[in-house]
Each structure stands twice: as C-alpha cells, then as structure tokens.
Amino acid sequence: MPTVVKCPTCSSSVTWSEESQFRPFCSKRCQLIDLGEWSFENNKISTTIQADAELDPKAAQDLIEDMEALLAKNDDFFK
C-alpha cells in the first residue's frame, strides 16, 4: 500500500511514489508557493546547523528534542 501524505501547501492528499513528480507537493503551483514563502523568509530554519562532531551530548539531545517538538506540531503531515 503506497504512502499518502498531505501537501504542505494546500493539505490535499499526495501519493508518495515515482509518479508524483512534485512530492510532497500535489502540484507545481503548490511547490512554487512554498518556494516563495522561503524566498520571502516567511519560513526559516530557527537554529544554527552544526556538524555532529561539534555537538556535545547535551546539545545533541536538545537538538533532538527541538526537532521532535516541531514534528509533534505537524503530526498530521504524513497522514
């Protein structure tokens, strides 16, 4: 059974397969809307990305917890 995800832009269902050329988006339009959001800095990565070698165990755990919290906010993304 193929995986079905929600389009990040319009929330329509998208089958995650080779036939879905714009995945995770449903269309080129939604893909471009998302790109525009990034270009206008409406979306951004909130923490500085560091190499794994530079992270101490506490910082690594904090980063994992931050990512889990972000994923928990968007728990319906892969449904």
SVG drawing of the C-alpha trace seen along z (x, -y; Angstrom):
<svg xmlns="http://www.w3.org/2000/svg" viewBox="-7 -38 41 40">
<polyline fill="none" stroke="black" stroke-width="0.4" points="0.0,0.0 1.6,-3.3 2.2,-6.0 -0.1,-9.0 1.0,-12.4 -0.7,-15.8 0.6,-18.6 2.4,-21.1 0.7,-24.0 -2.9,-23.0 -3.3,-19.8 -4.6,-17.7 -3.6,-14.0 -0.5,-13.1 0.6,-9.5 4.3,-9.2 5.6,-7.4 7.6,-7.9 4.5,-9.1 4.2,-12.1 6.8,-14.3 6.2,-17.2 6.1,-15.2 5.5,-16.1 3.5,-18.8 0.4,-18.0 1.4,-20.3 4.0,-22.7 1.8,-25.5 2.0,-24.4 5.7,-23.8 6.2,-27.3 4.0,-28.8 6.2,-27.1 9.4,-28.3 8.0,-31.8 7.4,-31.5 11.1,-30.5 12.3,-33.3 10.4,-35.9 11.8,-34.4 8.3,-33.6 9.8,-30.1 13.3,-29.7 15.4,-27.3 15.3,-28.5 18.5,-27.0 22.1,-27.2 23.1,-23.9 26.2,-22.4 28.3,-19.4 27.7,-16.3 31.4,-16.4 30.9,-19.9 27.9,-18.9 28.4,-17.8 25.9,-15.2 23.7,-17.8 23.5,-20.0 22.7,-16.9 19.9,-15.9 18.5,-19.4 18.5,-19.5 16.7,-16.1 14.1,-17.4 13.6,-20.6 13.1,-18.6 10.7,-16.2 8.7,-19.2 8.5,-20.6 7.4,-17.3 4.7,-16.9 3.2,-20.2 2.9,-18.8 1.8,-15.3 -0.7,-15.0 1.9,-15.7 2.4,-12.1 -1.3,-11.0"/>
</svg>
